Amino acid sequence: NPYGDFQTMVKKTCILKSGGFLFLGVPLTVQDLIQFNLHRTYGPIRLPLLYRNFHIVEMLGTAMETTRGSFAAQQFVVLQNKIGCKTS
């Protein structure tokens, strides 16, 4: 599922209470890359989509790999849930 990472992040908004924190590390490159169920690297298109339901509290490490398929640059991000789940 090429959108499984985004679906998982939406599920995290329901697991964390509104205002809860998530610590996340993802591989960064200058160009987005999906190799389906093997791995993904995040670039200027997919990274904002991954964080869309969260406020970015702090980013540690800003290096981006310039070659495709290298997973050496991992940015560590502290995210805060801005949505949460509505209970009925």
CNS distance restraints for C-alpha pairs under 8 A (distance, minus, plus):
assign (resid   1 and name CA) (resid  36 and name CA) 6.38 0.50 0.50
assign (resid   1 and name CA) (resid  37 and name CA) 6.84 0.50 0.50
assign (resid   2 and name CA) (resid  34 and name CA) 7.03 0.50 0.50
assign (resid   2 and name CA) (resid  36 and name CA) 5.34 0.50 0.50
assign (resid   2 and name CA) (resid  37 and name CA) 7.46 0.50 0.50
assign (resid   3 and name CA) (resid   7 and name CA) 6.29 0.50 0.50
assign (resid   4 and name CA) (resid   8 and name CA) 6.07 0.50 0.50
assign (resid   5 and name CA) (resid   9 and name CA) 6.35 0.50 0.50
assign (resid   5 and name CA) (resid  50 and name CA) 7.49 0.50 0.50
assign (resid   6 and name CA) (resid  10 and name CA) 6.37 0.50 0.50
assign (resid   6 and name CA) (resid  49 and name CA) 7.35 0.50 0.50
assign (resid   6 and name CA) (resid  50 and name CA) 5.75 0.50 0.50
assign (resid   7 and name CA) (resid  11 and name CA) 6.34 0.50 0.50
assign (resid   8 and name CA) (resid  12 and name CA) 6.27 0.50 0.50
assign (resid   9 and name CA) (resid  13 and name CA) 6.66 0.50 0.50
assign (resid   9 and name CA) (resid  50 and name CA) 6.81 0.50 0.50
assign (resid   9 and name CA) (resid  51 and name CA) 7.90 0.50 0.50
assign (resid  10 and name CA) (resid  14 and name CA) 7.10 0.50 0.50
assign (resid  10 and name CA) (resid  53 and name CA) 7.36 0.50 0.50
assign (resid  11 and name CA) (resid  15 and name CA) 6.43 0.50 0.50
assign (resid  12 and name CA) (resid  16 and name CA) 5.99 0.50 0.50
assign (resid  13 and name CA) (resid  17 and name CA) 7.25 0.50 0.50
assign (resid  13 and name CA) (resid  18 and name CA) 7.64 0.50 0.50
assign (resid  13 and name CA) (resid  53 and name CA) 7.19 0.50 0.50
assign (resid  13 and name CA) (resid  81 and name CA) 6.13 0.50 0.50
assign (resid  13 and name CA) (resid  82 and name CA) 8.00 0.50 0.50
assign (resid  13 and name CA) (resid  83 and name CA) 6.40 0.50 0.50
assign (resid  13 and name CA) (resid  84 and name CA) 5.04 0.50 0.50
assign (resid  13 and name CA) (resid  85 and name CA) 6.68 0.50 0.50
assign (resid  14 and name CA) (resid  84 and name CA) 5.31 0.50 0.50
assign (resid  14 and name CA) (resid  85 and name CA) 4.72 0.50 0.50
assign (resid  15 and name CA) (resid  84 and name CA) 7.73 0.50 0.50
assign (resid  15 and name CA) (resid  85 and name CA) 7.92 0.50 0.50
assign (resid  16 and name CA) (resid  20 and name CA) 5.43 0.50 0.50
assign (resid  16 and name CA) (resid  21 and name CA) 7.38 0.50 0.50
assign (resid  16 and name CA) (resid  81 and name CA) 6.87 0.50 0.50
assign (resid  16 and name CA) (resid  84 and name CA) 6.47 0.50 0.50
assign (resid  17 and name CA) (resid  81 and name CA) 7.14 0.50 0.50
assign (resid  17 and name CA) (resid  84 and name CA) 5.23 0.50 0.50
assign (resid  17 and name CA) (resid  85 and name CA) 7.35 0.50 0.50
assign (resid  18 and name CA) (resid  80 and name CA) 8.00 0.50 0.50
assign (resid  18 and name CA) (resid  81 and name CA) 5.34 0.50 0.50
assign (resid  18 and name CA) (resid  82 and name CA) 5.73 0.50 0.50
assign (resid  18 and name CA) (resid  83 and name CA) 5.60 0.50 0.50
assign (resid  18 and name CA) (resid  84 and name CA) 4.29 0.50 0.50
assign (resid  18 and name CA) (resid  85 and name CA) 7.61 0.50 0.50
assign (resid  19 and name CA) (resid  80 and name CA) 5.57 0.50 0.50
assign (resid  19 and name CA) (resid  81 and name CA) 4.92 0.50 0.50
assign (resid  19 and name CA) (resid  82 and name CA) 5.91 0.50 0.50
assign (resid  19 and name CA) (resid  83 and name CA) 7.89 0.50 0.50
assign (resid  19 and name CA) (resid  84 and name CA) 7.73 0.50 0.50
assign (resid  20 and name CA) (resid  80 and name CA) 5.56 0.50 0.50
assign (resid  20 and name CA) (resid  81 and name CA) 5.35 0.50 0.50
assign (resid  21 and name CA) (resid  78 and name CA) 6.85 0.50 0.50
assign (resid  21 and name CA) (resid  79 and name CA) 5.58 0.50 0.50
assign (resid  21 and name CA) (resid  80 and name CA) 4.53 0.50 0.50
assign (resid  21 and name CA) (resid  81 and name CA) 6.27 0.50 0.50
assign (resid  22 and name CA) (resid  78 and name CA) 5.93 0.50 0.50
assign (resid  22 and name CA) (resid  79 and name CA) 5.05 0.50 0.50
assign (resid  22 and name CA) (resid  80 and name CA) 6.24 0.50 0.50
assign (resid  22 and name CA) (resid  81 and name CA) 7.53 0.50 0.50
assign (resid  23 and name CA) (resid  76 and name CA) 7.18 0.50 0.50
assign (resid  23 and name CA) (resid  77 and name CA) 5.84 0.50 0.50
assign (resid  23 and name CA) (resid  78 and name CA) 4.75 0.50 0.50
assign (resid  23 and name CA) (resid  79 and name CA) 6.24 0.50 0.50
assign (resid  24 and name CA) (resid  76 and name CA) 5.74 0.50 0.50
assign (resid  24 and name CA) (resid  77 and name CA) 5.29 0.50 0.50
assign (resid  24 and name CA) (resid  78 and name CA) 6.54 0.50 0.50
assign (resid  24 and name CA) (resid  79 and name CA) 7.56 0.50 0.50
assign (resid  25 and name CA) (resid  74 and name CA) 5.88 0.50 0.50
assign (resid  25 and name CA) (resid  75 and name CA) 5.43 0.50 0.50
assign (resid  25 and name CA) (resid  76 and name CA) 4.38 0.50 0.50
assign (resid  25 and name CA) (resid  77 and name CA) 6.20 0.50 0.50
assign (resid  26 and name CA) (resid  41 and name CA) 7.26 0.50 0.50
assign (resid  26 and name CA) (resid  42 and name CA) 7.18 0.50 0.50
assign (resid  26 and name CA) (resid  74 and name CA) 5.27 0.50 0.50
assign (resid  26 and name CA) (resid  75 and name CA) 5.88 0.50 0.50
assign (resid  26 and name CA) (resid  76 and name CA) 7.06 0.50 0.50
assign (resid  27 and name CA) (resid  40 and name CA) 7.58 0.50 0.50
assign (resid  27 and name CA) (resid  41 and name CA) 5.15 0.50 0.50
assign (resid  27 and name CA) (resid  42 and name CA) 6.17 0.50 0.50
assign (resid  27 and name CA) (resid  71 and name CA) 5.45 0.50 0.50
assign (resid  27 and name CA) (resid  72 and name CA) 7.06 0.50 0.50
assign (resid  27 and name CA) (resid  73 and name CA) 5.62 0.50 0.50
assign (resid  27 and name CA) (resid  74 and name CA) 4.42 0.50 0.50
assign (resid  27 and name CA) (resid  75 and name CA) 6.61 0.50 0.50
assign (resid  28 and name CA) (resid  41 and name CA) 5.51 0.50 0.50
assign (resid  28 and name CA) (resid  42 and name CA) 4.82 0.50 0.50
assign (resid  28 and name CA) (resid  43 and name CA) 5.87 0.50 0.50
assign (resid  28 and name CA) (resid  63 and name CA) 7.66 0.50 0.50
assign (resid  28 and name CA) (resid  64 and name CA) 5.21 0.50 0.50
assign (resid  28 and name CA) (resid  65 and name CA) 6.31 0.50 0.50
assign (resid  28 and name CA) (resid  71 and name CA) 7.32 0.50 0.50
assign (resid  28 and name CA) (resid  73 and name CA) 5.84 0.50 0.50
assign (resid  28 and name CA) (resid  74 and name CA) 6.07 0.50 0.50
assign (resid  28 and name CA) (resid  75 and name CA) 6.89 0.50 0.50
assign (resid  29 and name CA) (resid  41 and name CA) 6.22 0.50 0.50
assign (resid  29 and name CA) (resid  42 and name CA) 5.93 0.50 0.50
assign (resid  29 and name CA) (resid  43 and name CA) 5.21 0.50 0.50
assign (resid  29 and name CA) (resid  64 and name CA) 4.95 0.50 0.50
assign (resid  29 and name CA) (resid  65 and name CA) 4.62 0.50 0.50
assign (resid  29 and name CA) (resid  66 and name CA) 5.91 0.50 0.50
assign (resid  29 and name CA) (resid  67 and name CA) 7.09 0.50 0.50
assign (resid  29 and name CA) (resid  68 and name CA) 6.93 0.50 0.50
assign (resid  29 and name CA) (resid  70 and name CA) 7.90 0.50 0.50
assign (resid  29 and name CA) (resid  73 and name CA) 7.68 0.50 0.50
assign (resid  30 and name CA) (resid  42 and name CA) 7.89 0.50 0.50
assign (resid  30 and name CA) (resid  43 and name CA) 5.18 0.50 0.50
assign (resid  30 and name CA) (resid  44 and name CA) 6.94 0.50 0.50
assign (resid  30 and name CA) (resid  64 and name CA) 6.30 0.50 0.50
assign (resid  30 and name CA) (resid  65 and name CA) 6.50 0.50 0.50
assign (resid  30 and name CA) (resid  66 and name CA) 5.71 0.50 0.50
assign (resid  30 and name CA) (resid  67 and name CA) 7.82 0.50 0.50
assign (resid  31 and name CA) (resid  41 and name CA) 7.98 0.50 0.50
assign (resid  31 and name CA) (resid  42 and name CA) 7.18 0.50 0.50
assign (resid  31 and name CA) (resid  43 and name CA) 4.93 0.50 0.50
assign (resid  31 and name CA) (resid  44 and name CA) 6.95 0.50 0.50
assign (resid  31 and name CA) (resid  68 and name CA) 7.27 0.50 0.50
assign (resid  32 and name CA) (resid  40 and name CA) 7.78 0.50 0.50
assign (resid  32 and name CA) (resid  41 and name CA) 5.76 0.50 0.50
assign (resid  32 and name CA) (resid  42 and name CA) 4.98 0.50 0.50
assign (resid  32 and name CA) (resid  43 and name CA) 4.43 0.50 0.50
assign (resid  32 and name CA) (resid  44 and name CA) 6.99 0.50 0.50
assign (resid  32 and name CA) (resid  45 and name CA) 6.68 0.50 0.50
assign (resid  32 and name CA) (resid  46 and name CA) 6.52 0.50 0.50
assign (resid  33 and name CA) (resid  40 and name CA) 5.64 0.50 0.50
assign (resid  33 and name CA) (resid  41 and name CA) 5.14 0.50 0.50
assign (resid  33 and name CA) (resid  42 and name CA) 6.71 0.50 0.50
assign (resid  33 and name CA) (resid  43 and name CA) 7.79 0.50 0.50
assign (resid  33 and name CA) (resid  68 and name CA) 7.44 0.50 0.50
assign (resid  33 and name CA) (resid  69 and name CA) 7.80 0.50 0.50
assign (resid  34 and name CA) (resid  39 and name CA) 6.42 0.50 0.50
assign (resid  34 and name CA) (resid  40 and name CA) 4.57 0.50 0.50
assign (resid  34 and name CA) (resid  41 and name CA) 6.58 0.50 0.50
assign (resid  35 and name CA) (resid  39 and name CA) 5.43 0.50 0.50
assign (resid  35 and name CA) (resid  40 and name CA) 6.03 0.50 0.50
assign (resid  36 and name CA) (resid  40 and name CA) 7.23 0.50 0.50
assign (resid  41 and name CA) (resid  69 and name CA) 7.71 0.50 0.50
assign (resid  41 and name CA) (resid  71 and name CA) 7.43 0.50 0.50
assign (resid  42 and name CA) (resid  46 and name CA) 5.52 0.50 0.50
assign (resid  42 and name CA) (resid  47 and name CA) 5.25 0.50 0.50
assign (resid  43 and name CA) (resid  47 and name CA) 5.71 0.50 0.50
assign (resid  44 and name CA) (resid  48 and name CA) 7.09 0.50 0.50
assign (resid  45 and name CA) (resid  49 and name CA) 7.09 0.50 0.50
assign (resid  46 and name CA) (resid  50 and name CA) 6.21 0.50 0.50
assign (resid  47 and name CA) (resid  51 and name CA) 6.55 0.50 0.50
assign (resid  48 and name CA) (resid  52 and name CA) 5.90 0.50 0.50
assign (resid  51 and name CA) (resid  55 and name CA) 7.45 0.50 0.50
assign (resid  51 and name CA) (resid  56 and name CA) 7.64 0.50 0.50
assign (resid  51 and name CA) (resid  79 and name CA) 7.83 0.50 0.50
assign (resid  53 and name CA) (resid  81 and name CA) 6.53 0.50 0.50
assign (resid  53 and name CA) (resid  82 and name CA) 6.05 0.50 0.50
assign (resid  53 and name CA) (resid  83 and name CA) 6.40 0.50 0.50
assign (resid  54 and name CA) (resid  79 and name CA) 5.74 0.50 0.50
assign (resid  54 and name CA) (resid  80 and name CA) 5.24 0.50 0.50
assign (resid  54 and name CA) (resid  81 and name CA) 4.67 0.50 0.50
assign (resid  54 and name CA) (resid  82 and name CA) 5.22 0.50 0.50
assign (resid  54 and name CA) (resid  83 and name CA) 7.52 0.50 0.50
assign (resid  55 and name CA) (resid  79 and name CA) 5.57 0.50 0.50
assign (resid  55 and name CA) (resid  80 and name CA) 5.03 0.50 0.50
assign (resid  55 and name CA) (resid  81 and name CA) 6.51 0.50 0.50
assign (resid  55 and name CA) (resid  82 and name CA) 6.32 0.50 0.50
assign (resid  56 and name CA) (resid  77 and name CA) 7.17 0.50 0.50
assign (resid  56 and name CA) (resid  78 and name CA) 6.25 0.50 0.50
assign (resid  56 and name CA) (resid  79 and name CA) 4.75 0.50 0.50
assign (resid  56 and name CA) (resid  80 and name CA) 6.46 0.50 0.50
assign (resid  57 and name CA) (resid  77 and name CA) 7.60 0.50 0.50
assign (resid  57 and name CA) (resid  78 and name CA) 5.39 0.50 0.50
assign (resid  57 and name CA) (resid  79 and name CA) 5.46 0.50 0.50
assign (resid  57 and name CA) (resid  80 and name CA) 6.51 0.50 0.50
assign (resid  58 and name CA) (resid  77 and name CA) 5.86 0.50 0.50
assign (resid  58 and name CA) (resid  78 and name CA) 5.16 0.50 0.50
assign (resid  58 and name CA) (resid  79 and name CA) 7.27 0.50 0.50
assign (resid  59 and name CA) (resid  75 and name CA) 7.06 0.50 0.50
assign (resid  59 and name CA) (resid  76 and name CA) 6.03 0.50 0.50
assign (resid  59 and name CA) (resid  77 and name CA) 4.55 0.50 0.50
assign (resid  59 and name CA) (resid  78 and name CA) 6.42 0.50 0.50
assign (resid  60 and name CA) (resid  75 and name CA) 6.08 0.50 0.50
assign (resid  60 and name CA) (resid  76 and name CA) 5.11 0.50 0.50
assign (resid  60 and name CA) (resid  77 and name CA) 6.10 0.50 0.50
assign (resid  61 and name CA) (resid  74 and name CA) 7.38 0.50 0.50
assign (resid  61 and name CA) (resid  75 and name CA) 5.05 0.50 0.50
assign (resid  61 and name CA) (resid  76 and name CA) 6.44 0.50 0.50
assign (resid  62 and name CA) (resid  75 and name CA) 6.14 0.50 0.50
assign (resid  63 and name CA) (resid  73 and name CA) 5.91 0.50 0.50
assign (resid  63 and name CA) (resid  74 and name CA) 7.69 0.50 0.50
assign (resid  63 and name CA) (resid  75 and name CA) 7.25 0.50 0.50
assign (resid  64 and name CA) (resid  73 and name CA) 5.72 0.50 0.50
assign (resid  64 and name CA) (resid  74 and name CA) 7.98 0.50 0.50
assign (resid  65 and name CA) (resid  70 and name CA) 6.65 0.50 0.50
assign (resid  65 and name CA) (resid  71 and name CA) 7.58 0.50 0.50
assign (resid  65 and name CA) (resid  72 and name CA) 7.18 0.50 0.50
assign (resid  65 and name CA) (resid  73 and name CA) 5.90 0.50 0.50
